[in-house]
Amino acid sequence: MQRFGFVSEDRLLTFIGRVLANPKTKDIQLPTGYSAVSEELSGLVGSFLRLVTYNQAVFGSYYADIISSTLTAPVSTTSS
């Protein structure tokens, strides 16, 4: 039973990742086994996509500054 849960979760996360990577694509196929909850899943993923898009539009420049400063910060190494 654990294996089924892992496969099911993996399919769901892959589906969400595809939607986020290609938000304008209308023909992304639902993962196998989720047809019974297709309306609920579509609504949930649509709401999540709107939230991510809003978050990126409002806070994207702040995140970019944080990531940029993190990537350019000197790395300290310690010798043993």
N, C-alpha and C positions, 0 to 999 in steps of 0.2 A: 504494500500500500504506500509506503514511503516513496518508492520509485515513481508511482503515478503522480503524487503530489509534486515532486520535483519537476517532472516533465510538464505537467499542467502549469506550474508557476513559470517555468522557462518559456513556454509558449506565450503566456500572457505578457510577460515582460518584454519579449521580442516584439510582440504586436504593438505594445505601447511605444517602444523605441522606434518602430517603423513609422508610426503616426507622428511622433515628435520630429523625426528626421525629415519627413515629407508631409507637412501639414496641409498642403493644397491638393494632395492626391486623394481622389474620391473612391478609388477601387481597391483599397487595401483589404485583403481577405481576412476574415475572422479566423482565429486559431481553431484547430480541430477540437471539438467538444464544447465549444462555447456558443453554438447556435441557439440553444434554449434561452440564453440570456443576452441575445444580441442587442436588443433595444437598450437594456440597462448598461451594458458594456459600452455601447456607442455613446450614450449620454455621459457616462462617467469619464471616458477618455476625452470626449469633446470639452467637458468642463475643465479637466486637467490641462488640456492644450490651451484653452483660453487663459487660464491662470499662469501658465508658463510664458505665454506670449506677452501678457500684461507685465509680468515680473521682469522679463527681459527688456521691454520697452521703457519701463520706469527706472529700473535699477541697473540696467546693463552697463552704463558707464562707470558706476561705482564698483561693480564686480570686475570690470576690465582693469580699473586702477589697482584693485587689491591683487588680482592675479599677476599683473605686470610687476608690481613691487615685490611680490613673492618670488617671481621667476628671476628677477634681477638682483635679489638680495644675495650677498656673499654667503657661501656655505662654509660653516666652521667645521674643521676637522680636528680631532684630538688624537694624539699619538699615545699608544699604550706602552 
